[in-house]
Amino acid sequence: MGMFWIFINGIVYNPLLALVKISALLFLLRLVARGTQKVACQALIVFNVVQLLTFLTIALVQCIPIEAPWTMSRTARCIRRDVYSTALAVTNIVTDILTLLVPYCIFMGLKMNQRARTALLSVFMLGIMFVLPAPGLFRE
Amino acid sequence: MELLGVLTRDIDDWLILVAVALTIAQSVFTGFGNLSPPPSLAQLTNPHQFFTLGTGASTMPTYL
């Protein structure tokens, strides 16, 4: 039964990462009026939605039959977990970095005093504390 | 159409609420996974065995 909950955990975990980024990007989309930034935001939202649906589908049908991850059937046909994990980690790290760059570009382009800009950037760039160690943690 | 407008206006708030709910659900599922089968005291106190909680590794060593 433990493996069943680990399987469910994998299904829930991937969409929530994308949902957080989509939510942040939708919020930033309301702030930007300029063309390029707006298109970049929209493109990232679309990419995140595609990523969410792709990895959710793969997580659901990672084995044929579907119940193989928790029944531990030896005859089941499964995807290579290492390839799946690597693809998921790489796309997540890339989208994390791109999502972080959006507020940076927006606030650098605004006319405001340096102190207010630094304060705003430091709040919106807090996520970098999560992104920077990610490649190192993944390698381990 | 007006209702759709109201719902989509705050869609980023709704999405983050869903993400928070999923995070809480994920924590609960992780707990279920790690406690099924119930761990022995040896598993909880031994760092090498601790990370096999919920994987059934103690009962199916050949599979893993």
N, CA and C atoms of all chains as a GROMACS GRO file, in nm:
protein
  612
    1MET      N    1   0.083  -0.121   0.000
    1MET     CA    2   0.000   0.000   0.000
    1MET      C    3   0.086   0.126   0.000
    2GLY      N    4   0.207   0.113   0.057
    2GLY     CA    5   0.298   0.227   0.060
    2GLY      C    6   0.331   0.277  -0.079
    3MET      N    7   0.352   0.184  -0.172
    3MET     CA    8   0.387   0.222  -0.309
    3MET      C    9   0.270   0.293  -0.378
    4PHE      N   10   0.148   0.256  -0.340
    4PHE     CA   11   0.030   0.322  -0.399
    4PHE      C   12   0.030   0.470  -0.363
    5TRP      N   13   0.060   0.499  -0.235
    5TRP     CA   14   0.059   0.640  -0.192
    5TRP      C   15   0.177   0.717  -0.253
    6ILE      N   16   0.288   0.648  -0.274
    6ILE     CA   17   0.402   0.713  -0.341
    6ILE      C   18   0.367   0.745  -0.486
    7PHE      N   19   0.290   0.654  -0.551
    7PHE     CA   20   0.243   0.676  -0.689
    7PHE      C   21   0.150   0.799  -0.692
    8ILE      N   22   0.054   0.805  -0.599
    8ILE     CA   23  -0.040   0.918  -0.592
    8ILE      C   24   0.038   1.047  -0.566
    9ASN      N   25   0.139   1.037  -0.479
    9ASN     CA   26   0.223   1.152  -0.446
    9ASN      C   27   0.290   1.210  -0.571
   10GLY      N   28   0.340   1.121  -0.656
   10GLY     CA   29   0.405   1.163  -0.780
   10GLY      C   30   0.307   1.232  -0.874
   11ILE      N   31   0.184   1.185  -0.873
   11ILE     CA   32   0.081   1.244  -0.961
   11ILE      C   33   0.046   1.385  -0.912
   12VAL      N   34   0.040   1.403  -0.781
   12VAL     CA   35  -0.001   1.533  -0.724
   12VAL      C   36   0.114   1.634  -0.731
   13TYR      N   37   0.236   1.584  -0.712
   13TYR     CA   38   0.351   1.674  -0.700
   13TYR      C   39   0.380   1.754  -0.827
   14ASN      N   40   0.379   1.686  -0.942
   14ASN     CA   41   0.417   1.755  -1.067
   14ASN      C   42   0.324   1.869  -1.104
   15PRO      N   43   0.190   1.849  -1.101
   15PRO     CA   44   0.102   1.961  -1.136
   15PRO      C   45   0.114   2.080  -1.042
   16LEU      N   46   0.142   2.054  -0.914
   16LEU     CA   47   0.144   2.168  -0.822
   16LEU      C   48   0.263   2.261  -0.848
   17LEU      N   49   0.375   2.203  -0.895
   17LEU     CA   50   0.490   2.288  -0.930
   17LEU      C   51   0.453   2.382  -1.045
   18ALA      N   52   0.386   2.325  -1.146
   18ALA     CA   53   0.348   2.406  -1.263
   18ALA      C   54   0.240   2.507  -1.225
   19LEU      N   55   0.147   2.467  -1.138
   19LEU     CA   56   0.037   2.558  -1.100
   19LEU      C   57   0.089   2.683  -1.031
   20VAL      N   58   0.190   2.665  -0.944
   20VAL     CA   59   0.248   2.781  -0.873
   20VAL      C   60   0.307   2.879  -0.974
   21LYS      N   61   0.380   2.824  -1.073
   21LYS     CA   62   0.443   2.910  -1.174
   21LYS      C   63   0.338   2.978  -1.262
   22ILE      N   64   0.236   2.903  -1.302
   22ILE     CA   65   0.130   2.961  -1.386
   22ILE      C   66   0.060   3.073  -1.311
   23SER      N   67   0.034   3.051  -1.182
   23SER     CA   68  -0.033   3.153  -1.100
   23SER      C   69   0.052   3.280  -1.092
   24ALA      N   70   0.182   3.263  -1.067
   24ALA     CA   71   0.272   3.380  -1.059
   24ALA      C   72   0.277   3.453  -1.193
   25LEU      N   73   0.282   3.377  -1.303
   25LEU     CA   74   0.290   3.438  -1.435
   25LEU      C   75   0.161   3.511  -1.472
   26LEU      N   76   0.046   3.455  -1.431
   26LEU     CA   77  -0.082   3.523  -1.458
   26LEU      C   78  -0.088   3.655  -1.382
   27PHE      N   79  -0.034   3.653  -1.259
   27PHE     CA   80  -0.030   3.777  -1.180
   27PHE      C   81   0.060   3.880  -1.249
   28LEU      N   82   0.178   3.835  -1.296
   28LEU     CA   83   0.271   3.926  -1.364
   28LEU      C   84   0.215   3.976  -1.496
   29LEU      N   85   0.134   3.893  -1.560
   29LEU     CA   86   0.072   3.931  -1.687
   29LEU      C   87  -0.017   4.054  -1.670
   30ARG      N   88  -0.078   4.066  -1.551
   30ARG     CA   89  -0.164   4.182  -1.525
   30ARG      C   90  -0.081   4.310  -1.505
   31LEU      N   91   0.048   4.290  -1.467
   31LEU     CA   92   0.134   4.407  -1.441
   31LEU      C   93   0.196   4.461  -1.570
   32VAL      N   94   0.218   4.371  -1.668
   32VAL     CA   95   0.291   4.416  -1.788
   32VAL      C   96   0.196   4.462  -1.897
   33ALA      N   97   0.231   4.574  -1.957
   33ALA     CA   98   0.152   4.626  -2.068
   33ALA      C   99   0.231   4.615  -2.197
   34ARG      N  100   0.365   4.608  -2.183
   34ARG     CA  101   0.450   4.611  -2.303
   34ARG      C  102   0.450   4.477  -2.377
   35GLY      N  103   0.468   4.487  -2.508
   35GLY     CA  104   0.454   4.373  -2.599
   35GLY      C  105   0.540   4.253  -2.569
   36THR      N  106   0.672   4.270  -2.568
   36THR     CA  107   0.762   4.156  -2.557
   36THR      C  108   0.744   4.082  -2.425
   37GLN      N  109   0.734   4.159  -2.316
   37GLN     CA  110   0.718   4.097  -2.185
   37GLN      C  111   0.586   4.021  -2.175
   38LYS      N  112   0.483   4.079  -2.236
   38LYS     CA  113   0.352   4.015  -2.234
   38LYS      C  114   0.356   3.882  -2.311
   39VAL      N  115   0.421   3.885  -2.427
   39VAL     CA  116   0.432   3.764  -2.509
   39VAL      C  117   0.516   3.658  -2.436
   40ALA      N  118   0.625   3.703  -2.369
   40ALA     CA  119   0.711   3.610  -2.294
   40ALA      C  120   0.631   3.543  -2.183
   41CYS      N  121   0.549   3.624  -2.112
   41CYS     CA  122   0.465   3.572  -2.004
   41CYS      C  123   0.367   3.469  -2.059
   42GLN      N  124   0.300   3.505  -2.168
   42GLN     CA  125   0.200   3.416  -2.226
   42GLN      C  126   0.265   3.286  -2.275
   43ALA      N  127   0.383   3.300  -2.338
   43ALA     CA  128   0.453   3.181  -2.388
   43ALA      C  129   0.492   3.089  -2.273
   44LEU      N  130   0.538   3.149  -2.163
   44LEU     CA  131   0.577   3.068  -2.047
   44LEU      C  132   0.457   2.998  -1.984
   45ILE      N  133   0.343   3.068  -1.983
   45ILE     CA  134   0.220   3.007  -1.930
   45ILE      C  135   0.182   2.886  -2.014
   46VAL      N  136   0.185   2.904  -2.146
   46VAL     CA  137   0.149   2.794  -2.237
   46VAL      C  138   0.247   2.677  -2.217
   47PHE      N  139   0.377   2.709  -2.207
   47PHE     CA  140   0.478   2.604  -2.189
   47PHE      C  141   0.452   2.527  -2.058
   48ASN      N  142   0.419   2.602  -1.952
   48ASN     CA  143   0.393   2.538  -1.823
   48ASN      C  144   0.269   2.448  -1.828
   49VAL      N  145   0.166   2.494  -1.900
   49VAL     CA  146   0.043   2.413  -1.912
   49VAL      C  147   0.074   2.284  -1.988
   50VAL      N  148   0.152   2.297  -2.097
   50VAL     CA  149   0.190   2.179  -2.176
   50VAL      C  150   0.273   2.084  -2.090
   51GLN      N  151   0.368   2.141  -2.014
   51GLN     CA  152   0.454   2.059  -1.927
   51GLN      C  153   0.370   1.986  -1.823
   52LEU      N  154   0.274   2.059  -1.764
   52LEU     CA  155   0.186   2.000  -1.662
   52LEU      C  156   0.113   1.879  -1.720
   53LEU      N  157   0.050   1.900  -1.836
   53LEU     CA  158  -0.031   1.792  -1.896
   53LEU      C  159   0.057   1.675  -1.939
   54THR      N  160   0.175   1.707  -1.994
   54THR     CA  161   0.264   1.600  -2.041
   54THR      C  162   0.311   1.511  -1.926
   55PHE      N  163   0.367   1.575  -1.822
   55PHE     CA  164   0.423   1.495  -1.712
   55PHE      C  165   0.315   1.429  -1.628
   56LEU      N  166   0.196   1.491  -1.624
   56LEU     CA  167   0.084   1.428  -1.553
   56LEU      C  168   0.043   1.299  -1.624
   57THR      N  169   0.036   1.308  -1.758
   57THR     CA  170  -0.001   1.190  -1.837
   57THR      C  171   0.104   1.080  -1.822
   58ILE      N  172   0.232   1.121  -1.830
   58ILE     CA  173   0.339   1.021  -1.818
   58ILE      C  174   0.337   0.956  -1.679
   59ALA      N  175   0.314   1.040  -1.575
   59ALA     CA  176   0.310   0.985  -1.439
   59ALA      C  177   0.195   0.887  -1.422
   60LEU      N  178   0.083   0.916  -1.488
   60LEU     CA  179  -0.034   0.828  -1.477
   60LEU      C  180  -0.012   0.694  -1.548
   61VAL      N  181   0.048   0.700  -1.668
   61VAL     CA  182   0.062   0.576  -1.747
   61VAL      C  183   0.210   0.536  -1.757
   62GLN      N  184   0.282   0.554  -1.646
   62GLN     CA  185   0.425   0.519  -1.648
   62GLN      C  186   0.446   0.369  -1.665
   63CYS      N  187   0.345   0.291  -1.627
   63CYS     CA  188   0.353   0.147  -1.647
   63CYS      C  189   0.225   0.096  -1.713
   64ILE      N  190   0.239  -0.008  -1.790
   64ILE     CA  191   0.123  -0.078  -1.845
   64ILE      C  192   0.130  -0.221  -1.790
   65PRO      N  193   0.036  -0.266  -1.711
   65PRO     CA  194  -0.086  -0.200  -1.666
   65PRO      C  195  -0.058  -0.088  -1.564
   66ILE      N  196  -0.155   0.003  -1.549
   66ILE     CA  197  -0.136   0.122  -1.467
   66ILE      C  198  -0.107   0.089  -1.321
   67GLU      N  199  -0.163  -0.022  -1.272
   67GLU     CA  200  -0.148  -0.054  -1.128
   67GLU      C  201  -0.011  -0.115  -1.096
   68ALA      N  202   0.072  -0.136  -1.198
   68ALA     CA  203   0.202  -0.201  -1.176
   68ALA      C  204   0.293  -0.130  -1.075
   69PRO      N  205   0.293   0.007  -1.068
   69PRO     CA  206   0.383   0.071  -0.972
   69PRO      C  207   0.355   0.030  -0.827
   70TRP      N  208   0.231  -0.002  -0.793
   70TRP     CA  209   0.206  -0.041  -0.654
   70TRP      C  210   0.183  -0.192  -0.635
   71THR      N  211   0.154  -0.263  -0.745
   71THR     CA  212   0.143  -0.408  -0.731
   71THR      C  213   0.280  -0.473  -0.752
   72MET      N  214   0.376  -0.393  -0.800
   72MET     CA  215   0.513  -0.439  -0.825
   72MET      C  216   0.516  -0.561  -0.916
   73SER      N  217   0.433  -0.558  -1.017
   73SER     CA  218   0.427  -0.668  -1.113
   73SER      C  219   0.558  -0.673  -1.192
   74ARG      N  220   0.614  -0.791  -1.201
   74ARG     CA  221   0.742  -0.806  -1.271
   74ARG      C  222   0.723  -0.816  -1.422
   75THR      N  223   0.600  -0.840  -1.464
   75THR     CA  224   0.576  -0.855  -1.609
   75THR      C  225   0.534  -0.724  -1.675
   76ALA      N  226   0.515  -0.617  -1.593
   76ALA     CA  227   0.466  -0.489  -1.648
   76ALA      C  228   0.573  -0.422  -1.733
   77ARG      N  229   0.525  -0.341  -1.828
   77ARG     CA  230   0.617  -0.261  -1.910
   77ARG      C  231   0.615  -0.119  -1.857
   78CYS      N  232   0.730  -0.069  -1.812
   78CYS     CA  233   0.736   0.064  -1.752
   78CYS      C  234   0.837   0.153  -1.826
   79ILE      N  235   0.817   0.284  -1.811
   79ILE     CA  236   0.914   0.378  -1.868
   79ILE      C  237   1.040   0.375  -1.782
   80ARG      N  238   1.149   0.429  -1.835
   80ARG     CA  239   1.272   0.435  -1.755
   80ARG      C  240   1.260   0.551  -1.656
   81ARG      N  241   1.260   0.518  -1.527
   81ARG     CA  242   1.239   0.618  -1.423
   81ARG      C  243   1.348   0.725  -1.423
   82ASP      N  244   1.473   0.682  -1.453
   82ASP     CA  245   1.583   0.780  -1.450
   82ASP      C  246   1.567   0.885  -1.560
   83VAL      N  247   1.521   0.843  -1.678
   83VAL     CA  248   1.500   0.937  -1.789
   83VAL      C  249   1.386   1.031  -1.755
   84TYR      N  250   1.277   0.974  -1.700
   84TYR     CA  251   1.161   1.055  -1.661
   84TYR      C  252   1.200   1.160  -1.556
   85SER      N  253   1.273   1.116  -1.453
   85SER     CA  254   1.312   1.208  -1.345
   85SER      C  255   1.403   1.317  -1.397
   86THR      N  256   1.498   1.280  -1.486
   86THR     CA  257   1.589   1.380  -1.541
   86THR      C  258   1.514   1.483  -1.625
   87ALA      N  259   1.423   1.435  -1.711
   87ALA     CA  260   1.346   1.526  -1.797
   87ALA      C  261   1.261   1.620  -1.711
   88LEU      N  262   1.199   1.564  -1.608
   88LEU     CA  263   1.114   1.645  -1.519
   88LEU      C  264   1.197   1.751  -1.446
   89ALA      N  265   1.314   1.708  -1.393
   89ALA     CA  266   1.398   1.801  -1.317
   89ALA      C  267   1.451   1.912  -1.408
   90VAL      N  268   1.499   1.875  -1.526
   90VAL     CA  269   1.557   1.975  -1.617
   90VAL      C  270   1.450   2.078  -1.660
   91THR      N  271   1.333   2.029  -1.702
   91THR     CA  272   1.229   2.123  -1.747
   91THR      C  273   1.183   2.212  -1.631
   92ASN      N  274   1.176   2.154  -1.511
   92ASN     CA  275   1.135   2.235  -1.396
   92ASN      C  276   1.238   2.343  -1.362
   93ILE      N  277   1.366   2.307  -1.366
   93ILE     CA  278   1.471   2.405  -1.335
   93ILE      C  279   1.471   2.517  -1.439
   94VAL      N  280   1.456   2.478  -1.567
   94VAL     CA  281   1.456   2.579  -1.675
   94VAL      C  282   1.336   2.673  -1.660
   95THR      N  283   1.217   2.617  -1.637
   95THR     CA  284   1.097   2.703  -1.625
   95THR      C  285   1.105   2.788  -1.496
   96ASP      N  286   1.166   2.733  -1.391
   96ASP     CA  287   1.185   2.811  -1.267
   96ASP      C  288   1.269   2.936  -1.297
   97ILE      N  289   1.382   2.914  -1.367
   97ILE     CA  290   1.473   3.026  -1.397
   97ILE      C  291   1.404   3.128  -1.488
   98LEU      N  292   1.334   3.079  -1.590
   98LEU     CA  293   1.266   3.170  -1.683
   98LEU      C  294   1.155   3.248  -1.611
   99THR      N  295   1.083   3.181  -1.521
   99THR     CA  296   0.976   3.248  -1.446
   99THR      C  297   1.035   3.356  -1.354
  100LEU      N  298   1.154   3.327  -1.299
  100LEU     CA  299   1.219   3.425  -1.213
  100LEU      C  300   1.268   3.547  -1.291
  101LEU      N  301   1.306   3.524  -1.416
  101LEU     CA  302   1.358   3.634  -1.499
  101LEU      C  303   1.249   3.735  -1.536
  102VAL      N  304   1.124   3.689  -1.541
  102VAL     CA  305   1.015   3.778  -1.584
  102VAL      C  306   1.000   3.899  -1.490
  103PRO      N  307   0.985   3.879  -1.357
  103PRO     CA  308   0.974   3.998  -1.271
  103PRO      C  309   1.100   4.084  -1.274
  104TYR      N  310   1.217   4.019  -1.291
  104TYR     CA  311   1.343   4.095  -1.298
  104TYR      C  312   1.337   4.192  -1.416
  105CYS      N  313   1.297   4.141  -1.532
  105CYS     CA  314   1.290   4.226  -1.652
  105CYS      C  315   1.185   4.335  -1.636
  106ILE      N  316   1.072   4.299  -1.574
  106ILE     CA  317   0.964   4.398  -1.558
  106ILE      C  318   1.011   4.514  -1.468
  107PHE      N  319   1.067   4.480  -1.352
  107PHE     CA  320   1.102   4.585  -1.255
  107PHE      C  321   1.225   4.664  -1.297
  108MET      N  322   1.313   4.602  -1.375
  108MET     CA  323   1.429   4.677  -1.423
  108MET      C  324   1.387   4.783  -1.526
  109GLY      N  325   1.275   4.757  -1.591
  109GLY     CA  326   1.228   4.850  -1.693
  109GLY      C  327   1.141   4.962  -1.638
  110LEU      N  328   1.105   4.955  -1.510
  110LEU     CA  329   1.016   5.057  -1.452
  110LEU      C  330   1.096   5.178  -1.404
  111LYS      N  331   1.034   5.297  -1.415
  111LYS     CA  332   1.099   5.417  -1.364
  111LYS      C  333   1.061   5.432  -1.217
  112MET      N  334   1.151   5.402  -1.130
  112MET     CA  335   1.126   5.415  -0.986
  112MET      C  336   1.260   5.434  -0.917
  113ASN      N  337   1.255   5.478  -0.789
  113ASN     CA  338   1.384   5.500  -0.724
  113ASN      C  339   1.450   5.366  -0.690
  114GLN      N  340   1.583   5.372  -0.676
  114GLN     CA  341   1.664   5.251  -0.665
  114GLN      C  342   1.624   5.167  -0.543
  115ARG      N  343   1.592   5.237  -0.433
  115ARG     CA  344   1.559   5.165  -0.309
  115ARG      C  345   1.431   5.082  -0.325
  116ALA      N  346   1.329   5.144  -0.385
  116ALA     CA  347   1.202   5.073  -0.407
  116ALA      C  348   1.222   4.955  -0.502
  117ARG      N  349   1.305   4.978  -0.606
  117ARG     CA  350   1.331   4.871  -0.704
  117ARG      C  351   1.402   4.753  -0.637
  118THR      N  352   1.502   4.785  -0.554
  118THR     CA  353   1.576   4.679  -0.484
  118THR      C  354   1.483   4.600  -0.393
  119ALA      N  355   1.395   4.673  -0.322
  119ALA     CA  356   1.301   4.607  -0.230
  119ALA      C  357   1.208   4.513  -0.308
  120LEU      N  358   1.154   4.564  -0.418
  120LEU     CA  359   1.062   4.483  -0.500
  120LEU      C  360   1.132   4.360  -0.557
  121LEU      N  361   1.254   4.384  -0.611
  121LEU     CA  362   1.328   4.273  -0.672
  121LEU      C  363   1.364   4.167  -0.568
  122SER      N  364   1.403   4.213  -0.448
  122SER     CA  365   1.443   4.115  -0.346
  122SER      C  366   1.325   4.028  -0.304
  123VAL      N  367   1.204   4.085  -0.307
  123VAL     CA  368   1.086   4.004  -0.273
  123VAL      C  369   1.055   3.905  -0.386
  124PHE      N  370   1.053   3.957  -0.510
  124PHE     CA  371   1.015   3.871  -0.622
  124PHE      C  372   1.124   3.770  -0.659
  125MET      N  373   1.248   3.798  -0.620
  125MET     CA  374   1.357   3.705  -0.655
  125MET      C  375   1.388   3.608  -0.541
  126LEU      N  376   1.303   3.606  -0.438
  126LEU     CA  377   1.327   3.513  -0.327
  126LEU      C  378   1.335   3.367  -0.376
  127GLY      N  379   1.260   3.339  -0.481
  127GLY     CA  380   1.257   3.203  -0.536
  127GLY      C  381   1.392   3.153  -0.581
  128ILE      N  382   1.487   3.244  -0.600
  128ILE     CA  383   1.620   3.203  -0.647
  128ILE      C  384   1.691   3.116  -0.541
  129MET      N  385   1.650   3.133  -0.415
  129MET     CA  386   1.709   3.050  -0.310
  129MET      C  387   1.670   2.903  -0.330
  130PHE      N  388   1.557   2.881  -0.398
  130PHE     CA  389   1.512   2.745  -0.427
  130PHE      C  390   1.577   2.692  -0.554
  131VAL      N  391   1.595   2.782  -0.653
  131VAL     CA  392   1.642   2.740  -0.786
  131VAL      C  393   1.793   2.714  -0.787
  132LEU      N  394   1.872   2.801  -0.721
  132LEU     CA  395   2.018   2.790  -0.730
  132LEU      C  396   2.074   2.656  -0.684
  133PRO      N  397   2.029   2.603  -0.568
  133PRO     CA  398   2.086   2.473  -0.529
  133PRO      C  399   2.028   2.355  -0.604
  134ALA      N  400   1.920   2.376  -0.683
  134ALA     CA  401   1.850   2.265  -0.746
  134ALA      C  402   1.938   2.176  -0.834
  135PRO      N  403   2.019   2.235  -0.925
  135PRO     CA  404   2.102   2.146  -1.009
  135PRO      C  405   2.199   2.061  -0.926
  136GLY      N  406   2.254   2.119  -0.820
  136GLY     CA  407   2.346   2.046  -0.733
  136GLY      C  408   2.276   1.932  -0.662
  137LEU      N  409   2.154   1.960  -0.612
  137LEU     CA  410   2.078   1.858  -0.540
  137LEU      C  411   2.038   1.746  -0.635
  138PHE      N  412   2.002   1.784  -0.759
  138PHE     CA  413   1.960   1.685  -0.857
  138PHE      C  414   2.076   1.591  -0.893
  139ARG      N  415   2.199   1.650  -0.905
  139ARG     CA  416   2.316   1.569  -0.941
  139ARG      C  417   2.344   1.463  -0.836
  140GLU      N  418   2.318   1.498  -0.708
  140GLU     CA  419   2.343   1.404  -0.600
  140GLU      C  420   2.244   1.289  -0.607
  141MET      N  421  -2.155   3.470  -1.914
  141MET     CA  422  -2.032   3.538  -1.961
  141MET      C  423  -1.974   3.627  -1.850
  142GLU      N  424  -2.066   3.692  -1.777
  142GLU     CA  425  -2.022   3.779  -1.667
  142GLU      C  426  -1.957   3.696  -1.556
  143LEU      N  427  -2.018   3.579  -1.530
  143LEU     CA  428  -1.965   3.489  -1.426
  143LEU      C  429  -1.826   3.440  -1.467
  144LEU      N  430  -1.811   3.408  -1.596
  144LEU     CA  431  -1.682   3.363  -1.648
  144LEU      C  432  -1.576   3.472  -1.628
  145GLY      N  433  -1.617   3.596  -1.654
  145GLY     CA  434  -1.526   3.710  -1.636
  145GLY      C  435  -1.482   3.724  -1.492
  146VAL      N  436  -1.577   3.707  -1.400
  146VAL     CA  437  -1.547   3.719  -1.256
  146VAL      C  438  -1.451   3.607  -1.214
  147LEU      N  439  -1.479   3.486  -1.265
  147LEU     CA  440  -1.397   3.370  -1.226
  147LEU      C  441  -1.256   3.380  -1.280
  148THR      N  442  -1.243   3.426  -1.406
  148THR     CA  443  -1.109   3.431  -1.468
  148THR      C  444  -1.029   3.553  -1.423
  149ARG      N  445  -1.098   3.654  -1.371
  149ARG     CA  446  -1.027   3.775  -1.326
  149ARG      C  447  -0.930   3.741  -1.214
  150ASP      N  448  -0.975   3.656  -1.122
  150ASP     CA  449  -0.890   3.620  -1.009
  150ASP      C  450  -0.833   3.479  -1.025
  151ILE      N  451  -0.809   3.440  -1.148
  151ILE     CA  452  -0.767   3.300  -1.172
  151ILE      C  453  -0.632   3.269  -1.106
  152ASP      N  454  -0.543   3.370  -1.098
  152ASP     CA  455  -0.413   3.343  -1.033
  152ASP      C  456  -0.431   3.312  -0.885
  153ASP      N  457  -0.530   3.378  -0.821
  153ASP     CA  458  -0.558   3.348  -0.680
  153ASP      C  459  -0.614   3.207  -0.665
  154TRP      N  460  -0.704   3.170  -0.757
  154TRP     CA  461  -0.763   3.036  -0.752
  154TRP      C  462  -0.656   2.929  -0.772
  155LEU      N  463  -0.566   2.954  -0.867
  155LEU     CA  464  -0.461   2.855  -0.896
  155LEU      C  465  -0.368   2.835  -0.777
  156ILE      N  466  -0.335   2.944  -0.710
  156ILE     CA  467  -0.243   2.929  -0.596
  156ILE      C  468  -0.315   2.857  -0.481
  157LEU      N  469  -0.447   2.880  -0.470
  157LEU     CA  470  -0.524   2.806  -0.369
  157LEU      C  471  -0.525   2.657  -0.398
  158VAL      N  472  -0.542   2.623  -0.527
  158VAL     CA  473  -0.539   2.481  -0.568
  158VAL      C  474  -0.400   2.423  -0.538
  159ALA      N  475  -0.295   2.502  -0.568
  159ALA     CA  476  -0.158   2.454  -0.544
  159ALA      C  477  -0.134   2.430  -0.396
  160VAL      N  478  -0.187   2.519  -0.311
  160VAL     CA  479  -0.171   2.500  -0.165
  160VAL      C  480  -0.244   2.374  -0.120
  161ALA      N  481  -0.366   2.356  -0.174
  161ALA     CA  482  -0.444   2.236  -0.139
  161ALA      C  483  -0.370   2.109  -0.182
  162LEU      N  484  -0.310   2.114  -0.301
  162LEU     CA  485  -0.235   1.997  -0.351
  162LEU      C  486  -0.111   1.972  -0.266
  163THR      N  487  -0.048   2.080  -0.220
  163THR     CA  488   0.071   2.065  -0.134
  163THR      C  489   0.034   1.996  -0.003
  164ILE      N  490  -0.080   2.039   0.055
  164ILE     CA  491  -0.126   1.976   0.180
  164ILE      C  492  -0.159   1.829   0.154
  165ALA      N  493  -0.230   1.804   0.041
  165ALA     CA  494  -0.265   1.665   0.006
  165ALA      C  495  -0.140   1.581  -0.013
  166GLN      N  496  -0.039   1.641  -0.078
  166GLN     CA  497   0.085   1.568  -0.103
  166GLN      C  498   0.154   1.530   0.028
  167SER      N  499   0.151   1.622   0.126
  167SER     CA  500   0.212   1.593   0.256
  167SER      C  501   0.140   1.475   0.322
  168VAL      N  502   0.007   1.475   0.310
  168VAL     CA  503  -0.072   1.366   0.370
  168VAL      C  504  -0.039   1.233   0.300
  169PHE      N  505  -0.032   1.236   0.165
  169PHE     CA  506  -0.003   1.113   0.090
  169PHE      C  507   0.137   1.062   0.123
  170THR      N  508   0.231   1.155   0.139
  170THR     CA  509   0.368   1.113   0.176
  170THR      C  510   0.365   1.042   0.311
  171GLY      N  511   0.287   1.100   0.403
  171GLY     CA  512   0.272   1.039   0.536
  171GLY      C  513   0.213   0.900   0.526
  172PHE      N  514   0.106   0.885   0.447
  172PHE     CA  515   0.044   0.753   0.426
  172PHE      C  516   0.145   0.656   0.369
  173GLY      N  517   0.220   0.704   0.268
  173GLY     CA  518   0.318   0.619   0.202
  173GLY      C  519   0.426   0.571   0.298
  174ASN      N  520   0.473   0.663   0.382
  174ASN     CA  521   0.582   0.628   0.473
  174ASN      C  522   0.536   0.542   0.591
  175LEU      N  523   0.407   0.546   0.618
  175LEU     CA  524   0.357   0.469   0.732
  175LEU      C  525   0.288   0.340   0.688
  176SER      N  526   0.302   0.304   0.562
  176SER     CA  527   0.238   0.183   0.512
  176SER      C  528   0.340   0.096   0.441
  177PRO      N  529   0.386  -0.013   0.495
  177PRO     CA  530   0.344  -0.073   0.621
  177PRO      C  531   0.401   0.005   0.741
  178PRO      N  532   0.337  -0.008   0.859
  178PRO     CA  533   0.386   0.066   0.976
  178PRO      C  534   0.532   0.034   1.003
  179PRO      N  535   0.614   0.137   1.021
  179PRO     CA  536   0.757   0.112   1.039
  179PRO      C  537   0.790   0.053   1.176
  180SER      N  538   0.898  -0.024   1.180
  180SER     CA  539   0.944  -0.076   1.308
  180SER      C  540   1.034   0.029   1.372
  181LEU      N  541   1.063   0.011   1.499
  181LEU     CA  542   1.151   0.104   1.570
  181LEU      C  543   1.289   0.106   1.505
  182ALA      N  544   1.332  -0.011   1.458
  182ALA     CA  545   1.464  -0.020   1.392
  182ALA      C  546   1.469   0.066   1.267
  183GLN      N  547   1.359   0.067   1.190
  183GLN     CA  548   1.353   0.148   1.067
  183GLN      C  549   1.357   0.296   1.099
  184LEU      N  550   1.291   0.334   1.209
  184LEU     CA  551   1.284   0.476   1.244
  184LEU      C  552   1.416   0.528   1.298
  185THR      N  553   1.493   0.441   1.360
  185THR     CA  554   1.616   0.487   1.425
  185THR      C  555   1.740   0.464   1.339
  186ASN      N  556   1.730   0.376   1.240
  186ASN     CA  557   1.846   0.349   1.154
  186ASN      C  558   1.837   0.434   1.028
  187PRO      N  559   1.932   0.526   1.006
  187PRO     CA  560   1.924   0.615   0.890
  187PRO      C  561   1.918   0.542   0.757
  188HIS      N  562   1.986   0.427   0.746
  188HIS     CA  563   1.986   0.353   0.620
  188HIS      C  564   1.848   0.294   0.591
  189GLN      N  565   1.784   0.248   0.696
  189GLN     CA  566   1.651   0.187   0.677
  189GLN      C  567   1.541   0.293   0.672
  190PHE      N  568   1.568   0.412   0.731
  190PHE     CA  569   1.466   0.517   0.738
  190PHE      C  570   1.417   0.555   0.599
  191PHE      N  571   1.510   0.561   0.503
  191PHE     CA  572   1.471   0.605   0.368
  191PHE      C  573   1.406   0.494   0.285
  192THR      N  574   1.389   0.377   0.346
  192THR     CA  575   1.316   0.272   0.275
  192THR      C  576   1.172   0.265   0.324
  193LEU      N  577   1.134   0.359   0.414
  193LEU     CA  578   0.997   0.359   0.466
  193LEU      C  579   0.897   0.369   0.352
  194GLY      N  580   0.794   0.285   0.357
  194GLY     CA  581   0.687   0.294   0.259
  194GLY      C  582   0.718   0.228   0.126
  195THR      N  583   0.844   0.189   0.103
  195THR     CA  584   0.877   0.131  -0.026
  195THR      C  585   0.861  -0.021  -0.023
  196GLY      N  586   0.838  -0.074   0.096
  196GLY     CA  587   0.827  -0.218   0.108
  196GLY      C  588   0.961  -0.287   0.094
  197ALA      N  589   1.069  -0.206   0.102
  197ALA     CA  590   1.204  -0.260   0.080
  197ALA      C  591   1.242  -0.365   0.183
  198SER      N  592   1.189  -0.348   0.306
  198SER     CA  593   1.227  -0.443   0.410
  198SER      C  594   1.164  -0.580   0.384
  199THR      N  595   1.048  -0.581   0.314
  199THR     CA  596   0.980  -0.708   0.290
  199THR      C  597   1.012  -0.763   0.151
  200MET      N  598   1.057  -0.675   0.059
  200MET     CA  599   1.086  -0.721  -0.078
  200MET      C  600   1.225  -0.676  -0.121
  201PRO      N  601   1.327  -0.726  -0.057
  201PRO     CA  602   1.463  -0.681  -0.090
  201PRO      C  603   1.504  -0.715  -0.233
  202THR      N  604   1.450  -0.822  -0.288
  202THR     CA  605   1.494  -0.864  -0.422
  202THR      C  606   1.439  -0.771  -0.529
  203TYR      N  607   1.322  -0.715  -0.505
  203TYR     CA  608   1.261  -0.627  -0.606
  203TYR      C  609   1.342  -0.500  -0.622
  204LEU      N  610   1.385  -0.441  -0.509
  204LEU     CA  611   1.456  -0.314  -0.516
  204LEU      C  612   1.606  -0.340  -0.528
   0.00000   0.00000   0.00000
